[in-house]
Amino acid sequence: MDKLTAMQVFVTVVDCGSQSAAAEQLDLSRPVVSRYLAELEAWAGARLMHRTTRKLSLTAAGHELLPRCRQLLDLSADMQAAVTLPDRAPQGLLRLTASSSFGQAQLARVVAEFVALYPAVSVDLVLLDRAVNLVEERIDLGVRISNELDPNLIARRLSVCRSVVCAAPSYLEKRGRPQGLEALSQHNCLSHFYYGKSLWTFEREGAPEALASSVNVSVNVKGNVSANDAGALLQAALAGAGVAILPTYLAGEHLRAGRLLALLPDLKPTELSIYAVYASRKNMSTALRVMLDFLAEQFPPEPLWDSQ
């Protein structure tokens, strides 16, 4: 018996919910699927499924064996990927997703460089400011900026996302610089729909020696502009609409050019991690594997946009 194939059949039957659907997905006949299941049960020495005319359900032994089968199949895929011939050029379509602001400010350039190096690869870049279900929306790879990830996804940490409190000189000329945390409540604050719309939280540097080196502090804020996209908040801040917390990957060039001014240097907005996430290692394409490595090169642990 080919045990790996039998395990693949078992896992696919569970995922599809029926032997007929699994047979269609695996391009096997229904009797062949039944034979693989029977051989796997004979090898395991236990019945793995209750089979009725209406549904399939796992036995206690099936519940025990299923995650181990998944692990072995993933390990097999990793071993196969490790010995893939290096001269096998990446090809095919990759669907990538990221937030609109990061995609436009950083990722689009990286994708352009990637397809220039690997012209046989095409990339669909899906930029959305919402959580995307990678499986349902047929996404190969997502770039997520978060400290909380879906545990069902495989994540590779790329870099760090820092933010800065800032405003345009034109706004500060009219309203003055905020001189401390509490002063922010008296300013027009430009907020993100989903991240701190009315409450901004920081780490305050230089806490008393008896405490930790930094402590979390918060302030209630209000303003007349909010958006679900950091790029829109950047444009509003540049136009002098108010004070904003903006990621440095977006605001850095404007800070260096003086179009925005950094405020409250003793307050540090929460840092987030930048991850590349994908749904499964199984049957990972060469293009996806090479893209992961390319992103790691382009977005090192200490981001280039913070050192320019």
C-alpha atoms as a printed R data frame, in Angstrom:
    type eleno elety resid chain resno       x      y       z
1   ATOM     1    CA   MET     A     1   0.000  0.000   0.000
2   ATOM     2    CA   ASP     A     2   1.144  3.539  -0.788
3   ATOM     3    CA   LYS     A     3   0.573  4.916   2.712
4   ATOM     4    CA   LEU     A     4   1.013  8.577   1.753
5   ATOM     5    CA   THR     A     5  -1.576  8.273  -1.006
6   ATOM     6    CA   ALA     A     6  -3.927  6.483   1.376
7   ATOM     7    CA   MET     A     7  -3.474  9.284   3.910
8   ATOM     8    CA   GLN     A     8  -4.131 11.880   1.209
9   ATOM     9    CA   VAL     A     9  -7.327 10.051   0.259
10  ATOM    10    CA   PHE     A    10  -8.415  9.880   3.909
11  ATOM    11    CA   VAL     A    11  -7.784 13.600   4.490
12  ATOM    12    CA   THR     A    12  -9.538 14.569   1.246
13  ATOM    13    CA   VAL     A    13 -12.606 12.457   2.076
14  ATOM    14    CA   VAL     A    14 -12.841 14.203   5.456
15  ATOM    15    CA   ASP     A    15 -12.407 17.658   3.912
16  ATOM    16    CA   CYS     A    16 -14.885 17.009   1.082
17  ATOM    17    CA   GLY     A    17 -17.439 15.225   3.235
18  ATOM    18    CA   SER     A    18 -17.965 12.266   0.919
19  ATOM    19    CA   GLN     A    19 -16.074  9.621  -0.996
20  ATOM    20    CA   SER     A    20 -17.663 10.711  -4.278
21  ATOM    21    CA   ALA     A    21 -16.509 14.319  -3.897
22  ATOM    22    CA   ALA     A    22 -13.032 13.183  -2.864
23  ATOM    23    CA   ALA     A    23 -12.819 10.848  -5.853
24  ATOM    24    CA   GLU     A    24 -13.683 13.725  -8.184
25  ATOM    25    CA   GLN     A    25 -11.141 16.059  -6.579
26  ATOM    26    CA   LEU     A    26  -8.370 13.444  -6.642
27  ATOM    27    CA   ASP     A    27  -9.290 12.218 -10.133
28  ATOM    28    CA   LEU     A    28  -9.772  8.672  -8.848
29  ATOM    29    CA   SER     A    29 -12.657  6.261  -9.165
30  ATOM    30    CA   ARG     A    30 -14.995  5.714  -6.208
31  ATOM    31    CA   PRO     A    31 -13.867  2.043  -5.797
32  ATOM    32    CA   VAL     A    32 -10.198  3.119  -5.683
33  ATOM    33    CA   VAL     A    33 -10.993  5.651  -2.938
34  ATOM    34    CA   SER     A    34 -12.827  2.945  -0.959
35  ATOM    35    CA   ARG     A    35  -9.888  0.568  -1.371
36  ATOM    36    CA   TYR     A    36  -7.378  3.124  -0.095
37  ATOM    37    CA   LEU     A    37  -9.554  3.810   2.954
38  ATOM    38    CA   ALA     A    38  -9.913  0.100   3.676
39  ATOM    39    CA   GLU     A    39  -6.161 -0.449   3.339
40  ATOM    40    CA   LEU     A    40  -5.414  2.478   5.656
41  ATOM    41    CA   GLU     A    41  -7.815  1.077   8.244
42  ATOM    42    CA   ALA     A    42  -6.210 -2.337   7.948
43  ATOM    43    CA   TRP     A    43  -2.774 -0.792   8.450
44  ATOM    44    CA   ALA     A    44  -3.962  1.330  11.415
45  ATOM    45    CA   GLY     A    45  -5.797 -1.640  12.908
46  ATOM    46    CA   ALA     A    46  -8.937  0.379  13.563
47  ATOM    47    CA   ARG     A    47 -12.028  1.658  11.810
48  ATOM    48    CA   LEU     A    48 -11.544  5.339  10.925
49  ATOM    49    CA   MET     A    49 -14.992  6.310   9.632
50  ATOM    50    CA   HIS     A    50 -18.614  5.516  10.162
51  ATOM    51    CA   ARG     A    51 -20.113  5.197   6.677
52  ATOM    52    CA   THR     A    52 -23.824  5.687   6.075
53  ATOM    53    CA   THR     A    53 -25.784  6.523   2.933
54  ATOM    54    CA   ARG     A    54 -26.221 10.125   4.092
55  ATOM    55    CA   LYS     A    55 -22.961 11.149   5.743
56  ATOM    56    CA   LEU     A    56 -19.516 10.191   6.933
57  ATOM    57    CA   SER     A    57 -18.311 10.690  10.496
58  ATOM    58    CA   LEU     A    58 -14.983 10.009  12.145
59  ATOM    59    CA   THR     A    59 -14.508  7.378  14.792
60  ATOM    60    CA   ALA     A    60 -12.369  8.073  17.846
61  ATOM    61    CA   ALA     A    61  -9.446  6.455  16.017
62  ATOM    62    CA   GLY     A    62 -10.154  8.625  12.970
63  ATOM    63    CA   HIS     A    63 -10.017 11.775  15.093
64  ATOM    64    CA   GLU     A    64  -6.653 10.663  16.469
65  ATOM    65    CA   LEU     A    65  -5.194  9.791  13.073
66  ATOM    66    CA   LEU     A    66  -6.408 12.790  11.050
67  ATOM    67    CA   PRO     A    67  -4.045 15.506  12.416
68  ATOM    68    CA   ARG     A    68  -1.103 13.106  12.194
69  ATOM    69    CA   CYS     A    69  -1.924 12.401   8.551
70  ATOM    70    CA   ARG     A    70  -2.012 16.126   7.858
71  ATOM    71    CA   GLN     A    71   1.383 16.581   9.525
72  ATOM    72    CA   LEU     A    72   2.954 13.759   7.527
73  ATOM    73    CA   LEU     A    73   1.537 15.094   4.252
74  ATOM    74    CA   ASP     A    74   2.888 18.584   5.019
75  ATOM    75    CA   LEU     A    75   6.279 17.094   5.890
76  ATOM    76    CA   SER     A    76   6.280 15.138   2.636
77  ATOM    77    CA   ALA     A    77   5.513 18.317   0.694
78  ATOM    78    CA   ASP     A    78   8.350 20.140   2.487
79  ATOM    79    CA   MET     A    79  10.805 17.337   1.655
80  ATOM    80    CA   GLN     A    80   9.768 17.395  -1.978
81  ATOM    81    CA   ALA     A    81  10.166 21.179  -2.106
82  ATOM    82    CA   ALA     A    82  13.629 20.956  -0.537
83  ATOM    83    CA   VAL     A    83  14.974 18.833  -3.384
84  ATOM    84    CA   THR     A    84  13.257 20.676  -6.223
85  ATOM    85    CA   LEU     A    85  15.766 21.341  -8.972
86  ATOM    86    CA   PRO     A    86  17.147 24.876  -8.572
87  ATOM    87    CA   ASP     A    87  16.979 25.556 -12.293
88  ATOM    88    CA   ARG     A    88  13.205 25.083 -12.370
89  ATOM    89    CA   ALA     A    89  12.112 28.628 -13.151
90  ATOM    90    CA   PRO     A    90   9.092 30.060 -11.296
91  ATOM    91    CA   GLN     A    91   6.026 30.367 -13.480
92  ATOM    92    CA   GLY     A    92   2.273 30.763 -13.321
93  ATOM    93    CA   LEU     A    93  -0.136 33.094 -11.544
94  ATOM    94    CA   LEU     A    94   0.255 34.322  -7.959
95  ATOM    95    CA   ARG     A    95  -2.530 36.153  -6.151
96  ATOM    96    CA   LEU     A    96  -1.236 38.449  -3.390
97  ATOM    97    CA   THR     A    97  -3.181 40.587  -0.948
98  ATOM    98    CA   ALA     A    98  -2.225 43.447   1.375
99  ATOM    99    CA   SER     A    99  -3.699 46.632   2.799
100 ATOM   100    CA   SER     A   100  -4.190 49.441   0.301
101 ATOM   101    CA   SER     A   101  -1.639 51.732   1.937
102 ATOM   102    CA   PHE     A   102   1.135 49.141   2.257
103 ATOM   103    CA   GLY     A   103   0.410 47.761  -1.192
104 ATOM   104    CA   GLN     A   104   0.675 51.142  -2.856
105 ATOM   105    CA   ALA     A   105   3.556 52.507  -0.785
106 ATOM   106    CA   GLN     A   106   5.801 49.431  -0.647
107 ATOM   107    CA   LEU     A   107   4.509 46.165  -2.097
108 ATOM   108    CA   ALA     A   108   3.706 47.267  -5.674
109 ATOM   109    CA   ARG     A   109   7.359 48.232  -6.242
110 ATOM   110    CA   VAL     A   110   8.549 44.866  -4.914
111 ATOM   111    CA   VAL     A   111   6.082 43.001  -7.133
112 ATOM   112    CA   ALA     A   112   7.301 44.959 -10.169
113 ATOM   113    CA   GLU     A   113  10.901 43.980  -9.389
114 ATOM   114    CA   PHE     A   114   9.861 40.347  -8.890
115 ATOM   115    CA   VAL     A   115   8.106 39.976 -12.246
116 ATOM   116    CA   ALA     A   116  11.052 41.691 -13.949
117 ATOM   117    CA   LEU     A   117  13.301 38.955 -12.532
118 ATOM   118    CA   TYR     A   118  10.791 36.160 -13.250
119 ATOM   119    CA   PRO     A   119   8.841 37.121 -16.380
120 ATOM   120    CA   ALA     A   120   7.028 33.768 -16.503
121 ATOM   121    CA   VAL     A   121   5.177 34.733 -13.291
122 ATOM   122    CA   SER     A   122   2.047 36.884 -13.317
123 ATOM   123    CA   VAL     A   123   0.812 38.581 -10.144
124 ATOM   124    CA   ASP     A   124  -2.707 39.649  -9.205
125 ATOM   125    CA   LEU     A   125  -2.311 42.244  -6.447
126 ATOM   126    CA   VAL     A   126  -5.494 42.458  -4.370
127 ATOM   127    CA   LEU     A   127  -5.430 45.544  -2.117
128 ATOM   128    CA   LEU     A   128  -8.184 45.616   0.492
129 ATOM   129    CA   ASP     A   129  -8.559 47.176   3.928
130 ATOM   130    CA   ARG     A   130 -10.320 44.184   5.419
131 ATOM   131    CA   ALA     A   131  -9.386 40.690   6.496
132 ATOM   132    CA   VAL     A   132  -9.283 38.383   3.485
133 ATOM   133    CA   ASN     A   133 -10.071 34.666   3.673
134 ATOM   134    CA   LEU     A   134  -7.153 33.277   1.694
135 ATOM   135    CA   VAL     A   135  -8.853 29.996   0.828
136 ATOM   136    CA   GLU     A   136 -12.280 31.334  -0.109
137 ATOM   137    CA   GLU     A   137 -10.848 34.175  -2.203
138 ATOM   138    CA   ARG     A   138  -8.158 32.011  -3.834
139 ATOM   139    CA   ILE     A   139  -5.269 34.074  -2.458
140 ATOM   140    CA   ASP     A   140  -1.822 32.458  -2.511
141 ATOM   141    CA   LEU     A   141  -0.071 34.892  -0.176
142 ATOM   142    CA   GLY     A   142  -1.084 37.707   2.122
143 ATOM   143    CA   VAL     A   143   0.996 40.449   3.715
144 ATOM   144    CA   ARG     A   144  -0.502 41.141   7.137
145 ATOM   145    CA   ILE     A   145   0.441 43.930   9.543
146 ATOM   146    CA   SER     A   146  -0.717 42.757  12.942
147 ATOM   147    CA   ASN     A   147   0.251 41.299  16.291
148 ATOM   148    CA   GLU     A   148  -2.640 38.823  16.142
149 ATOM   149    CA   LEU     A   149  -2.756 36.259  13.342
150 ATOM   150    CA   ASP     A   150  -5.195 33.531  12.398
151 ATOM   151    CA   PRO     A   151  -3.687 30.380  13.990
152 ATOM   152    CA   ASN     A   152  -4.802 28.369  10.952
153 ATOM   153    CA   LEU     A   153  -2.416 30.283   8.697
154 ATOM   154    CA   ILE     A   154   1.306 29.685   8.239
155 ATOM   155    CA   ALA     A   155   3.206 32.899   8.912
156 ATOM   156    CA   ARG     A   156   6.720 34.088   8.117
157 ATOM   157    CA   ARG     A   157   7.719 37.263   9.921
158 ATOM   158    CA   LEU     A   158   9.263 39.816   7.595
159 ATOM   159    CA   SER     A   159   9.715 43.131   9.365
160 ATOM   160    CA   VAL     A   160   8.288 45.645  11.834
161 ATOM   161    CA   CYS     A   161   5.759 48.412  11.291
162 ATOM   162    CA   ARG     A   162   6.369 51.521  13.383
163 ATOM   163    CA   SER     A   163   4.111 54.568  13.505
164 ATOM   164    CA   VAL     A   164   4.536 58.231  14.303
165 ATOM   165    CA   VAL     A   165   2.316 61.045  15.585
166 ATOM   166    CA   CYS     A   166   2.567 63.836  13.043
167 ATOM   167    CA   ALA     A   167   0.909 66.843  11.449
168 ATOM   168    CA   ALA     A   168   1.538 69.290   8.622
169 ATOM   169    CA   PRO     A   169   3.256 72.626   9.399
170 ATOM   170    CA   SER     A   170   0.139 74.461   8.166
171 ATOM   171    CA   TYR     A   171  -2.000 72.774  10.837
172 ATOM   172    CA   LEU     A   172   0.530 73.419  13.602
173 ATOM   173    CA   GLU     A   173   0.778 77.099  12.655
174 ATOM   174    CA   LYS     A   174  -2.954 77.454  13.307
175 ATOM   175    CA   ARG     A   175  -3.383 75.174  16.318
176 ATOM   176    CA   GLY     A   176   0.071 74.944  17.854
177 ATOM   177    CA   ARG     A   177   2.030 71.837  18.799
178 ATOM   178    CA   PRO     A   178   0.484 69.478  21.379
179 ATOM   179    CA   GLN     A   179   2.766 69.584  24.420
180 ATOM   180    CA   GLY     A   180   1.781 66.279  25.978
181 ATOM   181    CA   LEU     A   181  -0.505 63.275  25.829
182 ATOM   182    CA   GLU     A   182  -3.538 65.051  27.284
183 ATOM   183    CA   ALA     A   183  -3.179 67.901  24.796
184 ATOM   184    CA   LEU     A   184  -4.131 65.538  21.963
185 ATOM   185    CA   SER     A   185  -7.723 65.596  23.205
186 ATOM   186    CA   GLN     A   186  -7.828 69.299  22.306
187 ATOM   187    CA   HIS     A   187  -6.675 68.737  18.717
188 ATOM   188    CA   ASN     A   188  -8.427 67.550  15.574
189 ATOM   189    CA   CYS     A   189  -7.228 63.955  15.357
190 ATOM   190    CA   LEU     A   190  -7.476 61.991  12.119
191 ATOM   191    CA   SER     A   191  -8.305 58.389  12.976
192 ATOM   192    CA   HIS     A   192  -8.565 55.002  11.342
193 ATOM   193    CA   PHE     A   193 -11.979 53.318  11.364
194 ATOM   194    CA   TYR     A   194 -10.692 50.075  12.840
195 ATOM   195    CA   TYR     A   195  -7.610 51.049  14.858
196 ATOM   196    CA   GLY     A   196  -8.115 53.505  17.682
197 ATOM   197    CA   LYS     A   197 -10.854 55.671  16.228
198 ATOM   198    CA   SER     A   198 -11.542 57.378  19.565
199 ATOM   199    CA   LEU     A   199  -8.786 56.037  21.843
200 ATOM   200    CA   TRP     A   200  -5.082 56.324  21.036
201 ATOM   201    CA   THR     A   201  -2.674 54.142  23.029
202 ATOM   202    CA   PHE     A   202   1.078 54.642  23.359
203 ATOM   203    CA   GLU     A   203   4.114 53.428  25.210
204 ATOM   204    CA   ARG     A   204   5.575 56.307  27.203
205 ATOM   205    CA   GLU     A   205   9.355 56.216  27.265
206 ATOM   206    CA   GLY     A   206  11.344 57.162  30.352
207 ATOM   207    CA   ALA     A   207   9.042 55.726  33.018
208 ATOM   208    CA   PRO     A   208  10.237 55.936  36.648
209 ATOM   209    CA   GLU     A   209  12.972 53.475  37.538
210 ATOM   210    CA   ALA     A   210  10.647 51.631  39.905
211 ATOM   211    CA   LEU     A   211   8.444 50.783  36.929
212 ATOM   212    CA   ALA     A   212   9.191 49.118  33.633
213 ATOM   213    CA   SER     A   213  11.199 50.999  31.037
214 ATOM   214    CA   SER     A   214   7.926 51.951  29.332
215 ATOM   215    CA   VAL     A   215   4.249 51.998  30.282
216 ATOM   216    CA   ASN     A   216   1.072 52.026  28.220
217 ATOM   217    CA   VAL     A   217  -0.917 55.246  28.302
218 ATOM   218    CA   SER     A   218  -4.095 56.215  26.440
219 ATOM   219    CA   VAL     A   219  -6.015 59.341  25.536
220 ATOM   220    CA   ASN     A   220  -9.503 59.923  24.171
221 ATOM   221    CA   VAL     A   221  -9.389 61.755  20.856
222 ATOM   222    CA   LYS     A   222 -11.892 63.226  18.458
223 ATOM   223    CA   GLY     A   223 -11.779 64.686  14.992
224 ATOM   224    CA   ASN     A   224 -13.822 65.440  11.903
225 ATOM   225    CA   VAL     A   225 -12.054 63.033   9.502
226 ATOM   226    CA   SER     A   226 -11.704 59.261   9.789
227 ATOM   227    CA   ALA     A   227 -10.995 56.644   7.134
228 ATOM   228    CA   ASN     A   228 -10.456 52.918   6.675
229 ATOM   229    CA   ASP     A   229  -7.215 53.521   4.771
230 ATOM   230    CA   ALA     A   230  -3.977 54.996   6.097
231 ATOM   231    CA   GLY     A   231  -3.248 56.506   2.674
232 ATOM   232    CA   ALA     A   232  -6.379 58.643   2.926
233 ATOM   233    CA   LEU     A   233  -5.356 59.805   6.401
234 ATOM   234    CA   LEU     A   234  -1.926 60.713   5.038
235 ATOM   235    CA   GLN     A   235  -3.478 62.937   2.374
236 ATOM   236    CA   ALA     A   236  -5.729 64.598   4.943
237 ATOM   237    CA   ALA     A   237  -2.746 65.236   7.228
238 ATOM   238    CA   LEU     A   238  -0.707 66.693   4.343
239 ATOM   239    CA   ALA     A   239  -3.624 69.012   3.590
240 ATOM   240    CA   GLY     A   240  -3.442 70.363   7.143
241 ATOM   241    CA   ALA     A   241  -6.625 68.726   8.436
242 ATOM   242    CA   GLY     A   242  -5.212 67.561  11.759
243 ATOM   243    CA   VAL     A   243  -2.937 65.272  13.762
244 ATOM   244    CA   ALA     A   244  -2.555 61.654  12.641
245 ATOM   245    CA   ILE     A   245  -0.821 58.444  13.664
246 ATOM   246    CA   LEU     A   246   0.726 57.162  10.443
247 ATOM   247    CA   PRO     A   247   2.958 54.182   9.665
248 ATOM   248    CA   THR     A   248   6.511 55.228   8.904
249 ATOM   249    CA   TYR     A   249   6.486 53.183   5.680
250 ATOM   250    CA   LEU     A   250   3.955 55.745   4.475
251 ATOM   251    CA   ALA     A   251   4.939 58.957   6.251
252 ATOM   252    CA   GLY     A   252   8.736 58.619   6.219
253 ATOM   253    CA   GLU     A   253   9.460 60.478   2.987
254 ATOM   254    CA   HIS     A   254   7.130 63.320   3.980
255 ATOM   255    CA   LEU     A   255   8.800 63.642   7.384
256 ATOM   256    CA   ARG     A   256  12.229 63.816   5.769
257 ATOM   257    CA   ALA     A   257  10.990 66.447   3.298
258 ATOM   258    CA   GLY     A   258   9.384 68.549   6.050
259 ATOM   259    CA   ARG     A   259   5.869 68.189   4.666
260 ATOM   260    CA   LEU     A   260   4.971 66.504   7.985
261 ATOM   261    CA   LEU     A   261   6.474 67.123  11.413
262 ATOM   262    CA   ALA     A   262   6.859 64.401  14.082
263 ATOM   263    CA   LEU     A   263   5.217 65.207  17.424
264 ATOM   264    CA   LEU     A   264   5.511 63.965  21.025
265 ATOM   265    CA   PRO     A   265   8.769 62.009  20.720
266 ATOM   266    CA   ASP     A   266   8.349 60.479  24.196
267 ATOM   267    CA   LEU     A   267   5.165 58.711  23.057
268 ATOM   268    CA   LYS     A   268   5.602 55.579  20.985
269 ATOM   269    CA   PRO     A   269   2.600 54.116  19.116
270 ATOM   270    CA   THR     A   270   2.272 50.341  19.334
271 ATOM   271    CA   GLU     A   271   4.623 48.513  16.980
272 ATOM   272    CA   LEU     A   272   3.140 45.821  14.739
273 ATOM   273    CA   SER     A   273   4.822 42.952  12.921
274 ATOM   274    CA   ILE     A   274   4.713 42.479   9.161
275 ATOM   275    CA   TYR     A   275   4.078 38.878   8.110
276 ATOM   276    CA   ALA     A   276   3.773 36.904   4.921
277 ATOM   277    CA   VAL     A   277   0.944 34.418   5.470
278 ATOM   278    CA   TYR     A   278  -0.323 31.495   3.431
279 ATOM   279    CA   ALA     A   279  -2.777 28.659   3.932
280 ATOM   280    CA   SER     A   280  -0.757 25.467   3.409
281 ATOM   281    CA   ARG     A   281   2.697 24.110   2.636
282 ATOM   282    CA   LYS     A   282   1.127 21.291   0.646
283 ATOM   283    CA   ASN     A   283   1.936 21.445  -3.077
284 ATOM   284    CA   MET     A   284   3.514 24.888  -2.720
285 ATOM   285    CA   SER     A   285   4.480 26.184  -6.159
286 ATOM   286    CA   THR     A   286   8.010 27.240  -7.005
287 ATOM   287    CA   ALA     A   287   6.704 30.737  -7.707
288 ATOM   288    CA   LEU     A   288   5.219 31.060  -4.225
289 ATOM   289    CA   ARG     A   289   8.336 29.690  -2.545
290 ATOM   290    CA   VAL     A   290  10.570 32.114  -4.456
291 ATOM   291    CA   MET     A   291   8.216 35.023  -3.735
292 ATOM   292    CA   LEU     A   292   8.418 34.304   0.010
293 ATOM   293    CA   ASP     A   293  12.204 34.444  -0.088
294 ATOM   294    CA   PHE     A   294  12.112 37.589  -2.232
295 ATOM   295    CA   LEU     A   295   9.804 39.369   0.225
296 ATOM   296    CA   ALA     A   296  12.134 38.429   3.093
297 ATOM   297    CA   GLU     A   297  15.024 40.038   1.193
298 ATOM   298    CA   GLN     A   298  13.075 43.186   0.353
299 ATOM   299    CA   PHE     A   299  11.562 43.644   3.817
300 ATOM   300    CA   PRO     A   300  14.366 42.848   6.308
301 ATOM   301    CA   PRO     A   301  13.824 42.801  10.108
302 ATOM   302    CA   GLU     A   302  14.961 46.435  10.344
303 ATOM   303    CA   PRO     A   303  12.930 48.168   7.607
304 ATOM   304    CA   LEU     A   304  14.780 50.226   5.027
305 ATOM   305    CA   TRP     A   305  12.197 53.027   5.138
306 ATOM   306    CA   ASP     A   306  13.179 53.742   8.763
307 ATOM   307    CA   SER     A   307  16.863 54.130   7.940
308 ATOM   308    CA   GLN     A   308  16.711 56.314   4.822
